[in-house]
């Protein structure tokens, strides 16, 4: 680990001021090195108070620690402070021959995209942006419903760490206090020779503690936390993927359906260029939404083709 990461770990574990002398003794760093590390942390957006003869205290903010996340999840973590898109990074990794169980991670995206190529707001402070590359090598019809499983894992991780309960909007959005705080984008690649799905990329963006949104998003988007946050991004990232890998898929599917925002409600959607309404009745394990139309006919909506406009 680099000096500023080690200094951050000391500040994060302490509730009071820590003297530069104590930090220096623990890390075998000079006073100048500690000062430079504090400056680096402040440049990363962390708020650190300093008082003469008392030392330094972390007021708010955190620092992504790839080594810590890797140790807790057993994933290979490839971290960039800023990137065009973690989905793009994952696709480039596949082209370069990278194997599965790699998490591409960033805290800022300059060209993030969601479903249907919609722009995904990814500012430089307060967000988590990551894409997990896995290699299922399965026929398409036997693929697990990765979007649903990750949504269930997000709910469970947040509940485990904070007791906060979030909601899930079909098919890929996480809501808290009636505002979107996270979105999931799953993409698959198929082998022409075998017909098997060889690679899957699961993208996940989380508004962890974003304080300001553009005017067009202000009424729709929110954050999981206001500052100061009760947990770090490292803790949440690690817990999400631990839940994803170690929780029975049936439990995650159950969570997805139980926390649905749309079941039992009237939904509006576009189908064949026409606006339609119906009652959301059921979500299949494959992620399809069963809707009862006003004439009592039922249809199954596919999340890859349909987007709800109201619910």
Order of alpha helices (4+ residues) and beta strands (2+ residues): alpha-alpha-alpha-beta-beta-alpha-beta-alpha-beta-beta-alpha-beta-beta-beta-beta-alpha-alpha-beta-beta-beta-beta-beta
